[in-house]
């Protein structure tokens, strides 16, 4: 598959970009377009292909594109599709970490600009979900950070594919230790029951169906690892009568790497 060209896909060079070219946040050279990532650094990002179309786990060498992995066959997850065009490794990880610090706007434009064409390619012959939902943070963590990086990412993608973003409907009801510090079994326990879907005012007061969740939604985040957080969030959405949950993330961390590090 041809590389996802950020400048050609989502942010073509315009007059403003020609006058004030972007500066690559990785190598600090002019990017050649109006976002802050050059083509050379973009080309260094590891592509996640082939990968399982359900969980996006990187497939072993020699695997057929579109082949569902054994784990998803034996125990299908509650979501339907995962789009994760990259693997989580340097130098992409530096951009993802930048999304979670500072104000995240430059990184959201870069990562959303690369995720959007991957989504469009995936759904070229399929039905795109009706709306996007960003993976929520707890109130405490959002206050500490000042924003939710998944919402910034979802806003960029939503504009690119012309789909609304439903902020505030999926909420995180309790805090928990960072997932990266835990093995897979503990990750599942850590986030079990940690999400809920907030009803609209009309639903709470009048028991109205106005504001009911769409039939198909896409859950947007920066990175997925074991899928424990995604599983808990998806279950909350399914409990709210969402028929299909699709997962859209920039990158996937191989569970094999997680097992080795644990």
PEQUILIN-V135671 format. One record per residue. N is the residue number from 0. SS is DSSP state (H for helix, E for strand, - for the rest). PSI is psi in degrees with one decimal (none if undefined). Layout:
n,ss,psi
N,SS,PSI
N,SS,PSI
This chain:
n,ss,psi
0,-,139.2
1,-,148.2
2,-,149.0
3,-,109.9
4,-,108.4
5,H,-49.7
6,H,-33.1
7,H,-28.2
8,H,-51.0
9,-,-29.7
10,-,74.0
11,-,153.1
12,-,129.3
13,-,-174.2
14,H,-44.7
15,H,-41.2
16,H,-32.1
17,H,-37.0
18,H,-36.7
19,-,75.3
20,-,149.7
21,-,156.8
22,E,121.9
23,-,125.3
24,-,-8.4
25,-,-49.4
26,-,-8.4
27,-,13.5
28,-,167.5
29,E,136.0
30,-,-21.8
31,-,4.3
32,-,-177.7
33,-,23.6
34,-,163.3
35,-,56.7
36,-,127.5
37,-,163.4
38,H,-33.5
39,H,-44.1
40,H,-37.5
41,H,-39.4
42,H,-18.8
43,-,-8.4
44,-,134.9
45,-,123.2
46,E,137.9
47,-,76.2
48,-,138.8
49,-,160.1
50,E,158.2
51,-,128.8
52,-,-14.0
53,-,-50.4
54,-,-9.5
55,-,16.1
56,-,128.7
57,E,132.7
58,-,152.8
59,-,155.4
60,-,140.6
61,-,-4.1
62,-,154.4
63,-,138.3
64,-,135.5
65,-,3.5
66,-,126.9
67,-,135.4
68,-,161.8
69,H,-37.9
70,H,-41.1
71,H,-24.7
72,H,-44.5
73,H,-43.2
74,-,82.5
75,-,133.7
76,-,166.6
77,-,-10.7
78,-,169.7
79,-,-44.5
80,E,146.3
81,E,127.8
82,E,115.5
83,E,88.1
84,E,-17.3
85,E,161.1
86,E,148.6
87,-,102.2
88,-,160.7
89,-,148.0
90,-,-4.3
91,H,-38.3
92,H,-29.3
93,H,-37.0
94,H,-41.4
95,H,-42.2
96,H,-35.9
97,H,-29.2
98,H,-27.6
99,-,5.3
100,-,170.0
101,-,-127.1
102,-,-7.8
103,-,-0.8
104,H,-44.2
105,H,-45.2
106,H,-35.3
107,H,-39.8
108,H,-40.1
109,H,-54.1
110,H,-40.6
111,H,-33.6
112,H,-22.4
113,H,-30.8
114,H,-36.7
115,H,-48.9
116,H,-29.0
117,H,-37.4
118,H,-46.3
119,H,-38.0
120,H,-39.3
121,H,-34.2
122,-,21.7
123,-,-36.2
124,-,21.0
125,-,-175.9
126,-,120.3
127,-,136.8
128,-,154.9
129,-,-29.2
130,E,163.1
131,E,145.8
132,E,123.2
133,E,141.8
134,-,122.3
135,-,158.8
136,-,162.1
137,-,162.2
138,H,-40.1
139,H,-45.8
140,H,-35.5
141,H,-39.4
142,H,-41.7
143,H,-43.7
144,H,-32.7
145,-,-10.0
146,-,169.2
147,-,115.2
148,H,-30.4
149,H,-32.1
150,H,-38.9
151,H,-43.5
152,H,-44.7
153,H,-35.8
154,H,-42.8
155,H,-46.5
156,H,-42.5
157,H,-42.1
158,H,-39.5
159,H,-36.3
160,H,4.5
161,-,54.3
162,-,142.8
163,E,154.5
164,E,122.8
165,-,82.4
166,-,142.5
167,-,-5.7
168,-,-43.1
169,E,125.5
170,E,154.0
171,E,119.9
172,-,-18.0
173,-,154.7
174,-,165.5
175,-,161.5
176,-,151.8
177,-,135.1
178,H,-32.2
179,H,-15.8
180,H,-1.8
181,-,148.3
182,-,169.4
183,H,-45.4
184,H,-39.3
185,H,-32.4
186,H,-42.5
187,H,-44.4
188,H,-35.1
189,H,-37.2
190,H,2.2
191,-,124.7
192,-,16.8
193,-,-1.5
194,E,154.4
195,E,158.4
196,E,121.8
197,-,128.1
198,-,153.9
199,-,167.3
200,H,-42.2
201,H,-37.5
202,H,-39.1
203,H,-41.2
204,H,-43.1
205,H,5.4
206,-,36.8
207,-,154.2
208,-,-3.3
209,-,130.6
210,-,10.7
211,-,151.7
212,-,146.7
213,-,162.1
214,-,-40.3
215,E,128.9
216,E,156.3
217,E,126.3
218,E,120.4
219,E,133.0
220,E,174.5
221,E,-48.8
222,E,145.7
223,E,146.3
224,-,-90.8
225,-,-15.1
226,-,6.9
227,H,-45.6
228,H,-43.2
229,H,-40.1
230,H,-45.9
231,H,-41.8
232,H,-40.4
233,H,-40.8
234,H,-38.3
235,H,-39.9
236,H,-40.2
237,H,-36.8
238,H,-23.2
239,-,19.3
240,-,20.0
241,-,125.7
242,-,-38.3
243,E,133.3
244,E,125.2
245,E,146.1
246,E,124.1
247,E,113.4
248,E,158.7
249,E,-41.5
250,E,155.7
251,E,131.0
252,-,128.2
253,-,131.4
254,H,-23.6
255,H,-40.2
256,H,-37.9
257,H,-42.6
258,H,-38.6
259,H,-43.4
260,H,-29.9
261,-,none
